[in-house]
Amino acid sequence: MQNRSTETAHAVVTNPEHFHTQPTILACAWDILMAERGKRVDLDRLGPPAHIVEAKPFNPVLADFDSRTPRILSRIRHHVAPSTGGDAA
């Protein structure tokens, strides 16, 4: 059964993009999870992370616009393009 500290540690370890600037919090969370499994972690021997985490803020408006851009541009081109038929006044 997980207690509150284990749940918090799991949330920290599974979301490193939120805690990559605080390696001490990541190390403590790792230690809590390993202790839950009955394993010890020597924090003095735990080196720096061997991966790069880049936190990129998610912008839902921009993501939605990016998905719609091709369709929007196509419609604009259709309305702006000179017509080839019909009456020329």
Sequence and secondary structure as in RCSB ss.txt:
>XXXX:A:sequence
MQNRSTETAHAVVTNPEHFHTQPTILACAWDILMAERGKRVDLDRLGPPAHIVEAKPFNPVLADFDSRTPRILSR
IRHHVAPSTGGDAA
>XXXX:A:secstr
   HHHHHHHHHHT HHHHTT HHHHHHHHHHHHHHTT    TTT    SS        HHHHHHHHHHHHHHHH
HHHHHS   SS   
